[in-house]
Amino acid sequence: MSTYDEIYKIVYQIPQGRVATYGQVADLAQLYGKARLVGYALYRVDTVSYHVCLNTYTVA
């Protein structure tokens, strides 16, 4: 499984109404310190609902 596939698998598991940071998703994918990679992976694909993930600058 590719790195992006692992990221997408984790994002799909985020329940409706909940959010996770890019860093949290990176940690769950064992990509410690690679939050930017998560953001890039989610930016590149239209089939994943990346609104459930927040970057560090998002004010919720």
PDB file of N, CA, C and O in Angstrom:
ATOM      1  N   MET A   1       0.847  -1.172   0.000  1.00  0.00           N
ATOM      2  CA  MET A   1       0.000   0.000   0.000  1.00  0.00           C
ATOM      3  C   MET A   1       0.898   1.242   0.000  1.00  0.00           C
ATOM      4  O   MET A   1       1.885   1.313   0.732  1.00  0.00           O
ATOM      5  N   SER A   2       0.538   2.202  -0.824  1.00  0.00           N
ATOM      6  CA  SER A   2       1.352   3.411  -0.912  1.00  0.00           C
ATOM      7  C   SER A   2       1.108   4.328   0.288  1.00  0.00           C
ATOM      8  O   SER A   2       0.144   4.152   1.033  1.00  0.00           O
ATOM      9  N   THR A   3       1.975   5.283   0.456  1.00  0.00           N
ATOM     10  CA  THR A   3       1.841   6.248   1.547  1.00  0.00           C
ATOM     11  C   THR A   3       0.528   7.008   1.435  1.00  0.00           C
ATOM     12  O   THR A   3      -0.163   7.209   2.434  1.00  0.00           O
ATOM     13  N   TYR A   4       0.183   7.430   0.229  1.00  0.00           N
ATOM     14  CA  TYR A   4      -1.071   8.166   0.031  1.00  0.00           C
ATOM     15  C   TYR A   4      -2.276   7.299   0.362  1.00  0.00           C
ATOM     16  O   TYR A   4      -3.235   7.776   0.968  1.00  0.00           O
ATOM     17  N   ASP A   5      -2.237   6.027  -0.031  1.00  0.00           N
ATOM     18  CA  ASP A   5      -3.346   5.126   0.285  1.00  0.00           C
ATOM     19  C   ASP A   5      -3.539   4.995   1.788  1.00  0.00           C
ATOM     20  O   ASP A   5      -4.669   4.942   2.273  1.00  0.00           O
ATOM     21  N   GLU A   6      -2.449   4.945   2.513  1.00  0.00           N
ATOM     22  CA  GLU A   6      -2.523   4.862   3.972  1.00  0.00           C
ATOM     23  C   GLU A   6      -3.161   6.127   4.539  1.00  0.00           C
ATOM     24  O   GLU A   6      -3.988   6.047   5.448  1.00  0.00           O
ATOM     25  N   ILE A   7      -2.792   7.273   4.020  1.00  0.00           N
ATOM     26  CA  ILE A   7      -3.373   8.544   4.468  1.00  0.00           C
ATOM     27  C   ILE A   7      -4.872   8.567   4.178  1.00  0.00           C
ATOM     28  O   ILE A   7      -5.662   8.947   5.042  1.00  0.00           O
ATOM     29  N   TYR A   8      -5.269   8.166   2.974  1.00  0.00           N
ATOM     30  CA  TYR A   8      -6.688   8.179   2.610  1.00  0.00           C
ATOM     31  C   TYR A   8      -7.484   7.222   3.489  1.00  0.00           C
ATOM     32  O   TYR A   8      -8.607   7.534   3.884  1.00  0.00           O
ATOM     33  N   LYS A   9      -6.916   6.067   3.795  1.00  0.00           N
ATOM     34  CA  LYS A   9      -7.591   5.087   4.649  1.00  0.00           C
ATOM     35  C   LYS A   9      -7.884   5.678   6.031  1.00  0.00           C
ATOM     36  O   LYS A   9      -8.958   5.462   6.592  1.00  0.00           O
ATOM     37  N   ILE A  10      -6.941   6.406   6.560  1.00  0.00           N
ATOM     38  CA  ILE A  10      -7.115   7.016   7.876  1.00  0.00           C
ATOM     39  C   ILE A  10      -8.149   8.133   7.822  1.00  0.00           C
ATOM     40  O   ILE A  10      -8.992   8.236   8.713  1.00  0.00           O
ATOM     41  N   VAL A  11      -8.095   8.965   6.797  1.00  0.00           N
ATOM     42  CA  VAL A  11      -9.046  10.079   6.678  1.00  0.00           C
ATOM     43  C   VAL A  11     -10.468   9.563   6.540  1.00  0.00           C
ATOM     44  O   VAL A  11     -11.391  10.148   7.106  1.00  0.00           O
ATOM     45  N   TYR A  12     -10.664   8.474   5.794  1.00  0.00           N
ATOM     46  CA  TYR A  12     -12.002   7.892   5.647  1.00  0.00           C
ATOM     47  C   TYR A  12     -12.572   7.432   6.981  1.00  0.00           C
ATOM     48  O   TYR A  12     -13.791   7.352   7.133  1.00  0.00           O
ATOM     49  N   GLN A  13     -11.719   7.130   7.942  1.00  0.00           N
ATOM     50  CA  GLN A  13     -12.169   6.635   9.243  1.00  0.00           C
ATOM     51  C   GLN A  13     -12.572   7.747  10.212  1.00  0.00           C
ATOM     52  O   GLN A  13     -13.089   7.459  11.291  1.00  0.00           O
ATOM     53  N   ILE A  14     -12.349   8.992   9.853  1.00  0.00           N
ATOM     54  CA  ILE A  14     -12.730  10.103  10.728  1.00  0.00           C
ATOM     55  C   ILE A  14     -14.249  10.218  10.702  1.00  0.00           C
ATOM     56  O   ILE A  14     -14.834  10.415   9.637  1.00  0.00           O
ATOM     57  N   PRO A  15     -14.902  10.096  11.870  1.00  0.00           N
ATOM     58  CA  PRO A  15     -16.369  10.129  11.901  1.00  0.00           C
ATOM     59  C   PRO A  15     -16.928  11.488  11.478  1.00  0.00           C
ATOM     60  O   PRO A  15     -16.270  12.520  11.613  1.00  0.00           O
ATOM     61  N   GLN A  16     -18.145  11.461  10.967  1.00  0.00           N
ATOM     62  CA  GLN A  16     -18.817  12.693  10.578  1.00  0.00           C
ATOM     63  C   GLN A  16     -18.964  13.592  11.807  1.00  0.00           C
ATOM     64  O   GLN A  16     -19.323  13.129  12.890  1.00  0.00           O
ATOM     65  N   GLY A  17     -18.684  14.869  11.623  1.00  0.00           N
ATOM     66  CA  GLY A  17     -18.776  15.826  12.717  1.00  0.00           C
ATOM     67  C   GLY A  17     -17.512  15.945  13.544  1.00  0.00           C
ATOM     68  O   GLY A  17     -17.459  16.754  14.470  1.00  0.00           O
ATOM     69  N   ARG A  18     -16.501  15.164  13.238  1.00  0.00           N
ATOM     70  CA  ARG A  18     -15.228  15.198  13.951  1.00  0.00           C
ATOM     71  C   ARG A  18     -14.143  15.690  13.004  1.00  0.00           C
ATOM     72  O   ARG A  18     -14.298  15.625  11.785  1.00  0.00           O
ATOM     73  N   VAL A  19     -13.057  16.175  13.561  1.00  0.00           N
ATOM     74  CA  VAL A  19     -11.936  16.648  12.755  1.00  0.00           C
ATOM     75  C   VAL A  19     -10.631  16.086  13.298  1.00  0.00           C
ATOM     76  O   VAL A  19     -10.566  15.620  14.436  1.00  0.00           O
ATOM     77  N   ALA A  20      -9.604  16.136  12.476  1.00  0.00           N
ATOM     78  CA  ALA A  20      -8.252  15.745  12.875  1.00  0.00           C
ATOM     79  C   ALA A  20      -7.287  16.691  12.189  1.00  0.00           C
ATOM     80  O   ALA A  20      -7.569  17.211  11.110  1.00  0.00           O
ATOM     81  N   THR A  21      -6.160  16.907  12.817  1.00  0.00           N
ATOM     82  CA  THR A  21      -5.146  17.753  12.190  1.00  0.00           C
ATOM     83  C   THR A  21      -4.320  16.912  11.217  1.00  0.00           C
ATOM     84  O   THR A  21      -4.299  15.684  11.290  1.00  0.00           O
ATOM     85  N   TYR A  22      -3.649  17.602  10.315  1.00  0.00           N
ATOM     86  CA  TYR A  22      -2.745  16.905   9.402  1.00  0.00           C
ATOM     87  C   TYR A  22      -1.692  16.129  10.200  1.00  0.00           C
ATOM     88  O   TYR A  22      -1.315  15.017   9.831  1.00  0.00           O
ATOM     89  N   GLY A  23      -1.232  16.721  11.278  1.00  0.00           N
ATOM     90  CA  GLY A  23      -0.224  16.069  12.119  1.00  0.00           C
ATOM     91  C   GLY A  23      -0.744  14.803  12.767  1.00  0.00           C
ATOM     92  O   GLY A  23      -0.017  13.814  12.859  1.00  0.00           O
ATOM     93  N   GLN A  24      -1.999  14.813  13.222  1.00  0.00           N
ATOM     94  CA  GLN A  24      -2.590  13.618  13.814  1.00  0.00           C
ATOM     95  C   GLN A  24      -2.700  12.499  12.776  1.00  0.00           C
ATOM     96  O   GLN A  24      -2.404  11.340  13.066  1.00  0.00           O
ATOM     97  N   VAL A  25      -3.126  12.856  11.576  1.00  0.00           N
ATOM     98  CA  VAL A  25      -3.229  11.857  10.511  1.00  0.00           C
ATOM     99  C   VAL A  25      -1.845  11.314  10.175  1.00  0.00           C
ATOM    100  O   VAL A  25      -1.684  10.108   9.986  1.00  0.00           O
ATOM    101  N   ALA A  26      -0.855  12.181  10.099  1.00  0.00           N
ATOM    102  CA  ALA A  26       0.517  11.739   9.817  1.00  0.00           C
ATOM    103  C   ALA A  26       1.005  10.776  10.894  1.00  0.00           C
ATOM    104  O   ALA A  26       1.615   9.754  10.579  1.00  0.00           O
ATOM    105  N   ASP A  27       0.746  11.088  12.143  1.00  0.00           N
ATOM    106  CA  ASP A  27       1.171  10.212  13.230  1.00  0.00           C
ATOM    107  C   ASP A  27       0.492   8.844  13.143  1.00  0.00           C
ATOM    108  O   ASP A  27       1.135   7.814  13.343  1.00  0.00           O
ATOM    109  N   LEU A  28      -0.805   8.838  12.844  1.00  0.00           N
ATOM    110  CA  LEU A  28      -1.530   7.568  12.724  1.00  0.00           C
ATOM    111  C   LEU A  28      -1.023   6.737  11.550  1.00  0.00           C
ATOM    112  O   LEU A  28      -1.083   5.508  11.586  1.00  0.00           O
ATOM    113  N   ALA A  29      -0.528   7.397  10.518  1.00  0.00           N
ATOM    114  CA  ALA A  29       0.033   6.708   9.354  1.00  0.00           C
ATOM    115  C   ALA A  29       1.511   6.382   9.562  1.00  0.00           C
ATOM    116  O   ALA A  29       2.176   5.904   8.643  1.00  0.00           O
ATOM    117  N   GLN A  30       2.018   6.635  10.749  1.00  0.00           N
ATOM    118  CA  GLN A  30       3.420   6.427  11.099  1.00  0.00           C
ATOM    119  C   GLN A  30       4.348   7.234  10.200  1.00  0.00           C
ATOM    120  O   GLN A  30       5.414   6.770   9.794  1.00  0.00           O
ATOM    121  N   LEU A  31       3.911   8.456   9.900  1.00  0.00           N
ATOM    122  CA  LEU A  31       4.700   9.407   9.118  1.00  0.00           C
ATOM    123  C   LEU A  31       5.015  10.603  10.011  1.00  0.00           C
ATOM    124  O   LEU A  31       4.682  11.743   9.687  1.00  0.00           O
ATOM    125  N   TYR A  32       5.647  10.330  11.111  1.00  0.00           N
ATOM    126  CA  TYR A  32       5.897  11.333  12.143  1.00  0.00           C
ATOM    127  C   TYR A  32       6.614  12.554  11.586  1.00  0.00           C
ATOM    128  O   TYR A  32       7.652  12.431  10.935  1.00  0.00           O
ATOM    129  N   GLY A  33       6.050  13.745  11.846  1.00  0.00           N
ATOM    130  CA  GLY A  33       6.647  14.990  11.400  1.00  0.00           C
ATOM    131  C   GLY A  33       6.385  15.320   9.940  1.00  0.00           C
ATOM    132  O   GLY A  33       7.033  16.210   9.390  1.00  0.00           O
ATOM    133  N   LYS A  34       5.455  14.631   9.300  1.00  0.00           N
ATOM    134  CA  LYS A  34       5.210  14.860   7.879  1.00  0.00           C
ATOM    135  C   LYS A  34       3.779  15.333   7.621  1.00  0.00           C
ATOM    136  O   LYS A  34       3.102  14.830   6.724  1.00  0.00           O
ATOM    137  N   ALA A  35       3.331  16.297   8.411  1.00  0.00           N
ATOM    138  CA  ALA A  35       1.981  16.832   8.252  1.00  0.00           C
ATOM    139  C   ALA A  35       1.790  17.467   6.878  1.00  0.00           C
ATOM    140  O   ALA A  35       0.704  17.389   6.303  1.00  0.00           O
ATOM    141  N   ARG A  36       2.827  18.087   6.356  1.00  0.00           N
ATOM    142  CA  ARG A  36       2.719  18.707   5.019  1.00  0.00           C
ATOM    143  C   ARG A  36       2.437  17.674   3.938  1.00  0.00           C
ATOM    144  O   ARG A  36       1.724  17.957   2.975  1.00  0.00           O
ATOM    145  N   LEU A  37       2.990  16.490   4.091  1.00  0.00           N
ATOM    146  CA  LEU A  37       2.734  15.421   3.132  1.00  0.00           C
ATOM    147  C   LEU A  37       1.246  15.047   3.143  1.00  0.00           C
ATOM    148  O   LEU A  37       0.658  14.788   2.093  1.00  0.00           O
ATOM    149  N   VAL A  38       0.650  15.021   4.325  1.00  0.00           N
ATOM    150  CA  VAL A  38      -0.785  14.732   4.430  1.00  0.00           C
ATOM    151  C   VAL A  38      -1.579  15.813   3.714  1.00  0.00           C
ATOM    152  O   VAL A  38      -2.487  15.501   2.943  1.00  0.00           O
ATOM    153  N   GLY A  39      -1.255  17.064   3.953  1.00  0.00           N
ATOM    154  CA  GLY A  39      -1.949  18.150   3.281  1.00  0.00           C
ATOM    155  C   GLY A  39      -1.820  18.062   1.772  1.00  0.00           C
ATOM    156  O   GLY A  39      -2.791  18.294   1.051  1.00  0.00           O
ATOM    157  N   TYR A  40      -0.644  17.734   1.291  1.00  0.00           N
ATOM    158  CA  TYR A  40      -0.426  17.612  -0.148  1.00  0.00           C
ATOM    159  C   TYR A  40      -1.212  16.430  -0.723  1.00  0.00           C
ATOM    160  O   TYR A  40      -1.806  16.533  -1.797  1.00  0.00           O
ATOM    161  N   ALA A  41      -1.208  15.317  -0.004  1.00  0.00           N
ATOM    162  CA  ALA A  41      -1.937  14.132  -0.466  1.00  0.00           C
ATOM    163  C   ALA A  41      -3.429  14.423  -0.573  1.00  0.00           C
ATOM    164  O   ALA A  41      -4.079  13.984  -1.522  1.00  0.00           O
ATOM    165  N   LEU A  42      -3.972  15.152   0.382  1.00  0.00           N
ATOM    166  CA  LEU A  42      -5.402  15.457   0.369  1.00  0.00           C
ATOM    167  C   LEU A  42      -5.739  16.507  -0.677  1.00  0.00           C
ATOM    168  O   LEU A  42      -6.841  16.501  -1.225  1.00  0.00           O
ATOM    169  N   TYR A  43      -4.820  17.394  -0.955  1.00  0.00           N
ATOM    170  CA  TYR A  43      -5.032  18.422  -1.976  1.00  0.00           C
ATOM    171  C   TYR A  43      -5.110  17.805  -3.371  1.00  0.00           C
ATOM    172  O   TYR A  43      -5.846  18.291  -4.229  1.00  0.00           O
ATOM    173  N   ARG A  44      -4.356  16.745  -3.592  1.00  0.00           N
ATOM    174  CA  ARG A  44      -4.213  16.169  -4.929  1.00  0.00           C
ATOM    175  C   ARG A  44      -5.390  15.325  -5.384  1.00  0.00           C
ATOM    176  O   ARG A  44      -5.490  15.032  -6.575  1.00  0.00           O
ATOM    177  N   VAL A  45      -6.277  14.925  -4.500  1.00  0.00           N
ATOM    178  CA  VAL A  45      -7.349  13.996  -4.877  1.00  0.00           C
ATOM    179  C   VAL A  45      -8.716  14.600  -4.552  1.00  0.00           C
ATOM    180  O   VAL A  45      -8.886  15.262  -3.528  1.00  0.00           O
ATOM    181  N   ASP A  46      -9.684  14.365  -5.434  1.00  0.00           N
ATOM    182  CA  ASP A  46     -11.028  14.907  -5.231  1.00  0.00           C
ATOM    183  C   ASP A  46     -11.960  13.940  -4.513  1.00  0.00           C
ATOM    184  O   ASP A  46     -13.014  14.357  -4.032  1.00  0.00           O
ATOM    185  N   THR A  47     -11.608  12.678  -4.427  1.00  0.00           N
ATOM    186  CA  THR A  47     -12.507  11.678  -3.859  1.00  0.00           C
ATOM    187  C   THR A  47     -12.466  11.621  -2.340  1.00  0.00           C
ATOM    188  O   THR A  47     -13.323  10.988  -1.724  1.00  0.00           O
ATOM    189  N   VAL A  48     -11.494  12.264  -1.734  1.00  0.00           N
ATOM    190  CA  VAL A  48     -11.393  12.268  -0.273  1.00  0.00           C
ATOM    191  C   VAL A  48     -11.893  13.595   0.243  1.00  0.00           C
ATOM    192  O   VAL A  48     -11.492  14.653  -0.243  1.00  0.00           O
ATOM    193  N   SER A  49     -12.762  13.539   1.222  1.00  0.00           N
ATOM    194  CA  SER A  49     -13.311  14.752   1.816  1.00  0.00           C
ATOM    195  C   SER A  49     -12.330  15.286   2.852  1.00  0.00           C
ATOM    196  O   SER A  49     -12.374  14.898   4.020  1.00  0.00           O
ATOM    197  N   TYR A  50     -11.452  16.172   2.418  1.00  0.00           N
ATOM    198  CA  TYR A  50     -10.393  16.621   3.322  1.00  0.00           C
ATOM    199  C   TYR A  50     -10.818  17.772   4.224  1.00  0.00           C
ATOM    200  O   TYR A  50      -9.986  18.311   4.954  1.00  0.00           O
ATOM    201  N   HIS A  51     -12.078  18.161   4.193  1.00  0.00           N
ATOM    202  CA  HIS A  51     -12.537  19.204   5.104  1.00  0.00           C
ATOM    203  C   HIS A  51     -12.544  18.726   6.552  1.00  0.00           C
ATOM    204  O   HIS A  51     -12.690  19.537   7.467  1.00  0.00           O
ATOM    205  N   VAL A  52     -12.387  17.429   6.772  1.00  0.00           N
ATOM    206  CA  VAL A  52     -12.357  16.904   8.127  1.00  0.00           C
ATOM    207  C   VAL A  52     -10.977  17.043   8.755  1.00  0.00           C
ATOM    208  O   VAL A  52     -10.792  16.722   9.929  1.00  0.00           O
ATOM    209  N   CYS A  53     -10.008  17.521   7.978  1.00  0.00           N
ATOM    210  CA  CYS A  53      -8.650  17.714   8.484  1.00  0.00           C
ATOM    211  C   CYS A  53      -8.326  19.198   8.553  1.00  0.00           C
ATOM    212  O   CYS A  53      -8.730  19.976   7.689  1.00  0.00           O
ATOM    213  N   LEU A  54      -7.603  19.571   9.576  1.00  0.00           N
ATOM    214  CA  LEU A  54      -7.243  20.971   9.783  1.00  0.00           C
ATOM    215  C   LEU A  54      -5.733  21.119   9.718  1.00  0.00           C
ATOM    216  O   LEU A  54      -4.992  20.275  10.223  1.00  0.00           O
ATOM    217  N   ASN A  55      -5.284  22.199   9.092  1.00  0.00           N
ATOM    218  CA  ASN A  55      -3.864  22.493   9.180  1.00  0.00           C
ATOM    219  C   ASN A  55      -3.629  23.262  10.481  1.00  0.00           C
ATOM    220  O   ASN A  55      -4.584  23.558  11.198  1.00  0.00           O
ATOM    221  N   THR A  56      -2.411  23.579  10.788  1.00  0.00           N
ATOM    222  CA  THR A  56      -2.113  24.218  12.067  1.00  0.00           C
ATOM    223  C   THR A  56      -2.576  25.661  12.137  1.00  0.00           C
ATOM    224  O   THR A  56      -2.600  26.246  13.220  1.00  0.00           O
ATOM    225  N   TYR A  57      -2.944  26.248  11.005  1.00  0.00           N
ATOM    226  CA  TYR A  57      -3.350  27.647  10.992  1.00  0.00           C
ATOM    227  C   TYR A  57      -4.855  27.826  10.988  1.00  0.00           C
ATOM    228  O   TYR A  57      -5.329  28.961  11.017  1.00  0.00           O
ATOM    229  N   THR A  58      -5.616  26.758  10.954  1.00  0.00           N
ATOM    230  CA  THR A  58      -7.070  26.822  10.924  1.00  0.00           C
ATOM    231  C   THR A  58      -7.603  27.169  12.298  1.00  0.00           C
ATOM    232  O   THR A  58      -7.174  26.589  13.295  1.00  0.00           O
ATOM    233  N   VAL A  59      -8.522  28.097  12.360  1.00  0.00           N
ATOM    234  CA  VAL A  59      -9.176  28.448  13.625  1.00  0.00           C
ATOM    235  C   VAL A  59     -10.545  27.796  13.608  1.00  0.00           C
ATOM    236  O   VAL A  59     -11.378  28.096  12.754  1.00  0.00           O
ATOM    237  N   ALA A  60     -10.769  26.902  14.557  1.00  0.00           N
ATOM    238  CA  ALA A  60     -12.050  26.178  14.588  1.00  0.00           C
ATOM    239  C   ALA A  60     -13.012  26.824  15.559  1.00  0.00           C
ATOM    240  O   ALA A  60     -14.138  26.354  15.718  1.00  0.00           O
TER     241      ALA A  60
END
